[in-house]
Amino acid sequence: MTKPDEGYPDHQTVDVQPLDCKTLVGDGILEVTLGPCVGVSIYDPSIRTGFLGHFADQDVAHRDLFETFLRDATDKIPDLSTVRIWLGGAETGFGSNLDEITLRTRRLISARVKEVFGDKVASLRESWLDGHGSLYFSIDVETGEEIVEIQDDTYSDDYGFYDDDPES
């Protein structure tokens, strides 16, 4: 697949850094590269608006940024029934307490998103890379096209990549 900045030179591309959340309306691309962090994308095609958050493992316990992100999205979306949500992250396999923190963070974020949105949304997709490497995600807020790619050459099939998208 072609990365957004290579395939859509006229689009604004917004790279979401750790401990940051961005909203984009109408036109442009939101993108994130995740290691042990967790990314959450909330997209409403009816208003062509995307929300993307990049949450670091150790900071989820504070929850302020994450809860504000969820509240901002739910406040701006008029009808949840058209919403598509993506959750994902990468970089486990260290065999240390970092893996435990990463996996706990995934569970907490996934549970909270499901609690807030439940079955009110059109879809909720999860992509998790279990192993060394990073995961790239982008969404074009005009078309709704999503890209999920493993970005690190050190990734090995000895680990796992879980993507519950039936088309992947």
C-alpha positions in Angstrom: 0.0 0.0 0.0 1.1 3.6 -0.6 1.6 5.7 2.5 -0.6 8.8 2.5 2.2 11.4 2.0 3.4 9.4 -1.0 0.0 8.9 -2.6 -1.8 12.1 -1.7 0.6 15.0 -2.0 -2.2 17.6 -1.9 -3.6 16.4 1.5 -2.6 17.8 4.8 -1.0 15.1 6.9 -1.0 15.3 10.6 1.3 13.0 12.5 0.1 12.3 16.0 2.9 12.1 18.5 2.9 10.3 21.9 0.6 11.8 24.5 -1.2 13.8 21.9 -4.7 13.8 20.2 -5.7 15.4 17.0 -9.0 16.1 15.2 -9.2 16.7 11.5 -12.3 17.7 9.6 -13.1 17.5 5.9 -9.8 16.8 4.2 -6.5 15.4 5.2 -4.8 12.4 6.8 -4.2 11.6 10.4 -1.3 9.2 11.0 0.5 7.5 13.9 3.4 5.1 14.3 3.0 3.0 17.5 5.6 1.0 19.5 4.3 -0.1 22.9 1.9 2.8 22.8 -1.8 2.4 21.9 -3.6 4.3 19.2 -7.3 5.0 19.0 -9.0 6.3 15.9 -12.6 7.4 15.9 -14.0 8.3 12.5 -17.4 9.6 11.5 -17.9 9.5 7.7 -21.2 11.4 7.9 -19.3 14.6 9.0 -15.9 13.6 7.6 -14.2 14.0 10.9 -11.4 11.9 12.4 -10.0 11.8 15.9 -6.7 10.1 16.6 -5.0 9.6 19.9 -1.6 8.3 20.8 -1.5 7.0 24.4 1.7 5.9 26.1 1.5 2.9 28.3 2.5 4.4 31.6 0.2 7.4 31.2 -3.1 5.6 30.9 -3.4 5.4 34.7 -3.8 9.2 34.7 -6.6 8.9 32.1 -7.1 12.7 31.8 -5.9 12.9 28.2 -7.7 9.7 27.2 -11.0 10.7 28.8 -10.8 14.1 27.3 -10.2 12.5 23.9 -13.3 10.3 24.2 -15.4 13.2 25.5 -14.4 15.5 22.6 -15.2 12.8 20.1 -18.6 11.9 21.6 -19.5 15.6 22.0 -18.8 16.4 18.3 -20.4 13.3 16.7 -24.1 13.7 16.1 -24.9 10.1 15.4 -22.7 7.2 16.7 -24.3 4.7 14.3 -22.0 5.7 11.4 -18.8 5.7 13.5 -15.8 3.5 12.8 -13.3 2.9 15.6 -9.8 1.4 15.3 -7.6 0.4 18.2 -4.0 -0.8 17.9 -0.5 -1.0 19.1 2.7 -2.9 18.9 6.1 -3.8 20.5 5.9 -6.6 23.0 8.2 -9.6 23.5 10.7 -8.0 25.9 9.9 -10.6 28.6 9.9 -7.9 31.2 7.3 -5.9 33.1 7.1 -3.6 30.0 5.1 -6.4 28.3 2.8 -6.6 31.3 2.2 -2.8 31.3 1.6 -2.8 27.5 -0.9 -5.7 27.7 -2.7 -4.1 30.7 -2.9 -0.8 28.8 -4.4 -2.5 25.8 -7.0 -4.2 27.9 -7.9 -0.9 29.8 -8.2 1.2 26.6 -10.1 -1.5 24.7 -12.5 -2.0 27.6 -13.1 1.8 28.1 -13.7 2.4 24.4 -16.2 -0.5 24.3 -17.9 0.9 27.5 -18.3 4.3 26.0 -19.3 3.3 22.5 -20.6 -0.3 22.9 -22.7 -1.6 20.0 -23.8 1.9 19.1 -21.1 2.3 16.4 -20.9 0.8 12.9 -17.6 -1.0 13.5 -14.8 -1.5 16.1 -11.6 -3.0 14.7 -8.5 -4.0 16.6 -4.9 -4.5 15.3 -2.2 -5.7 17.7 1.4 -6.6 16.9 2.9 -8.9 19.5 6.6 -8.8 18.9 9.3 -6.4 18.2 8.4 -3.7 15.6 6.1 -0.8 15.1 2.6 -0.4 13.7 1.7 2.4 11.3 -1.9 3.5 11.0 -3.5 6.3 9.0 -6.9 7.4 8.0 -8.0 9.8 5.2 -10.8 11.8 6.7 -12.2 12.6 3.3 -12.5 9.1 2.0 -12.3 7.0 5.2 -9.5 4.9 3.8 -7.4 3.3 6.5 -3.9 1.8 6.3 -2.4 -0.5 8.9 1.2 -1.7 8.3 4.0 -3.3 10.2 6.8 -0.8 9.9 9.9 -2.6 11.4 12.1 -5.1 9.5 12.9 -6.8 12.8 9.3 -8.1 13.0 9.2 -11.9 12.9 6.3 -14.3 12.2 7.4 -16.1 15.4 5.3 -13.4 17.1 1.8 -12.6 16.2 -0.1 -9.9 14.3 -3.8 -9.8 15.1 -6.1 -7.7 12.9 -9.8 -8.4 13.2 -10.5 -6.8 9.8 -12.1 -9.5 7.7 -10.6 -7.9 4.5 -7.0 -8.1 5.6 
